[in-house]
Amino acid sequence: MRWIDISQPFHEKTTTWEGDLPFTYTLAFSKEQTGSVNLGRIATSVHTGTHIDAPFHFDSLGETVEQLDVNEFIGVAQVVHVIDVPVIEPEHLTIDERAQFLLLRTTHTASTTAFPKQYTTLSPRLGPFLKEANISLIGVDTPTIDPVDSKTLDAHHALYASRVHILENIVLDEVTEGLYDCIALPLRIDGADGSPVRAVIRPIE
């Protein structure tokens, strides 16, 4: 079975938070200039596109990206459709006992070029619920899991307390419910509060 890319593409229209650094790619030196290679450079916020939040993002004493165990980002994921639910509570979810990750499709079409005016958030009650279900990562097709104006980030803290990693801005528009192998590795960026991710899944027969 072929791997399915569920990460957003990076380009100049990739959506980002208001006031944050948008993604840019520029050709710093052309092959004509160097005589051998084209050489590009990128600039971006680590929370643009598909990314993980390291605990340091919302807790100054939390782990930074390079301190996270890469093994915690490779596992069996369950894709669940919870479309047009304002706040996802434990009652909305039935988790397969084989799943290690939970990937939530909350909208018919994920927004990749405009910050959504409305989006689904996660209840802080999911933290202990997911821990009890042995889920170690949750992925969403939204830019964040808390309300856009939240200063307390209750869902982030509840998941962190239950050792559940957070993967945001995935794309599940064409993905059916079921179990998948999943790889969602962050870059090894020392001291970083988050990282872009190339997230891929493969159906489990």
PyMOL commands that set and color helices and strands:
alter all, ss='L'
color gray80, all
select helices_A, chain A and resi 31-34+55-57+65-67+70-73+90-92+126-132+154-161
alter helices_A, ss='H'
color red, helices_A
select strands_A, chain A and resi 4-5+24-29+39-43+51-53+74-81+87-88+101-105+121-122+137-140+165-168+178-186+194-203
alter strands_A, ss='S'
color yellow, strands_A
deselect
rebuild
show_as cartoon
